[in-house]
Amino acid sequence: MHSASAHWLVGRLTCNCRLCWQRYMKGSVG
């Protein structure tokens, strides 16, 4: 259960980071 929770947390963090990175790249390019 602990490992599953950690996996979910990591997945969520990476997803947020990806969105933030895309937004940052779009802002710098545009």
C-alpha positions as CSV (number, residue, x, y, z in Angstrom):
1,M,0.0,0.0,0.0
2,H,2.8,2.4,0.9
3,S,4.6,1.7,-2.4
4,A,1.4,2.3,-4.4
5,S,0.9,5.6,-2.6
6,A,4.4,6.6,-3.4
7,H,4.0,5.6,-7.0
8,W,0.8,7.7,-7.3
9,L,2.6,10.7,-5.7
10,V,5.6,10.4,-8.0
11,G,3.3,10.1,-11.1
12,R,1.3,13.2,-10.0
13,L,4.5,15.2,-9.4
14,T,6.0,14.3,-12.8
15,C,2.7,15.1,-14.5
16,N,2.6,18.5,-12.9
17,C,6.3,19.1,-13.7
18,R,5.6,18.2,-17.3
19,L,2.7,20.6,-17.6
20,C,4.7,23.4,-15.9
21,W,7.7,22.7,-18.3
22,Q,5.4,22.8,-21.4
23,R,3.9,26.1,-20.2
24,Y,7.3,27.6,-19.5
25,M,8.6,26.5,-22.9
26,K,5.5,28.0,-24.6
27,G,5.9,31.2,-22.7
28,S,9.6,31.6,-23.5
29,V,9.1,30.7,-27.2
30,G,5.9,32.8,-27.7
